C-alpha cells in the first residue's frame, strides 16, 4: 500500500491568534466549524459528522499556537493532522497553517475538505 504524503495549506484570517486558538483547540470551538459534534475525555477527542464518529488523540499542544491530533486509525503510524496559528511579526497578519497526510490519489479531496472547513470557520468568526 502506498504511503500517505504530508501536505500543508495556509489560510489568512482576520482574527486574533488567541481567539483562533479557542476555535482549533477546544471541543466547543471545533464543533462550530470542523465537525457536527466534538466531545473530549482527557486527550481523546470524538468527532462526529452526519452520525459517523472518528476518534483522535491530542498528541501535542502549544498554548495559543498549535494543536496536533492523531486519528485512531493512524495510531501505529507517523501520520497526524496539525493546526497552527501563526502571526507575522512585521505585518501582524494571522494565518491558520494546516498540516495533514493523505494518499496521493486523495490529496486533492483532503485539501478540498480543509478548504470547506476553513470556509465554515470564516463564517463563524466573521472573517
Number of C-alpha atoms within 10 A of each C-alpha: 4 7 10 16 13 15 14 13 14 15 15 15 19 15 16 16 19 12 13 23 24 16 19 26 21 15 20 15 20 20 18 19 21 23 17 14 19 21 16 16 9 8 12 17 21 19 21 17 13 8 9 8 12 14 18 21 19 20 14 12 15 12 11 18 19 19 21 21 21 23 19 16 11 11 12 9 10 9 19 21 19 21 22 22 26 21 15 9 8 6 7 11 15 19 21 22 17 21 16 23 20 18 14 12 10 12 17 11 11 16 18 11 13 16 15 14 15 18 15 15 21 16 11 13 15 10 11
